[in-house]
Amino acid sequence: MSNVKNLQSLEKLLGICTGLGGSYNPGNQNLQVKAMATLLSQAQTVLSKVDTARTGFEVATNSREQAFGTLRPLTTRVISALIAGGAMPQTVADARTMSRKMYGRVMADRAPIVKEGEEKPKTKRRARGTDYSSLVAHFAKLLETVSASPRYKTNEQELMVESLKKYLTTLQKHNSSVIDATVSWQEARRKRNEVFYHLDKNLYDVGQRSKQYVKSLFGFNSSEYRTVRQIRFTKPRV
């Protein structure tokens, strides 16, 4: 929120400096009214692009969440169809392993034999990857398993191998869209930070130096400086 406030502060400061007329004539070109007006327009543009990029990111992540919402229930149905077709127990076990990973379940290692008088050691548990990229990988492996099984036969359109392949492609596209949206949002924020805080004539420095110029022009106790002194610019910690 400090970015919006800084933008508002520059706009207010520009209005005051413009109102001072010809008496406001700094030697630093970056502090002149025309340059400040250009900077204000530039800051408004980059801030707007951040908002647009953020909206794109939110749309992409929401769409992905919706697309992945049917993944786990679909996986359960696929395994049931595999069992109904009479698939080999080993094939069903492989499919269930992928299902457990998609559900985020963990499996405890087999407990070792404990002799009398010994303390029972803690069993180790193996975490399963449930991030979106891992979910795609687990589903792809499940698809390989059912595709290789001659016993996987179903008349339900959404459970057929070709439909599952299309669904996998859809999930992959959603992941790619989120990655692209993330990069765009990060780039928009980087450019905003340059204009607001990092360039030689960034908004923060121009605002602070303009206030100092007004103080040097009219004096600390002047009404002009008291007015601009109330305008605040903040710089986020890096």
Sequence and secondary structure as in RCSB ss.txt:
>XXXX:A:sequence
MSNVKNLQSLEKLLGICTGLGGSYNPGNQNLQVKAMATLLSQAQTVLSKVDTARTGFEVATNSREQAFGTLRPLT
TRVISALIAGGAMPQTVADARTMSRKMYGRVMADRAPIVKEGEEKPKTKRRARGTDYSSLVAHFAKLLETVSASP
RYKTNEQELMVESLKKYLTTLQKHNSSVIDATVSWQEARRKRNEVFYHLDKNLYDVGQRSKQYVKSLFGFNSSEY
RTVRQIRFTKPRV
>XXXX:A:secstr
 HHHHHHHHHHHHHHHHHHTGGG   SSGGGSHHHHHHHHHHHHHHHHHHHHHHHHHHHHHHHHHHHHTTHHHHH
HHHHHHHHHTT  HHHHHHHHHHHHHHTT  EE       TTS      EE    SHHHHHHHHHHHHHHHHH T
T     GGGSHHHHHHHHHHHHHHHHHHHHHHHHHHHHHHHHHIIIIISTT HHHHHHHHHHHHHHHH TTSHHH
HHHHT        
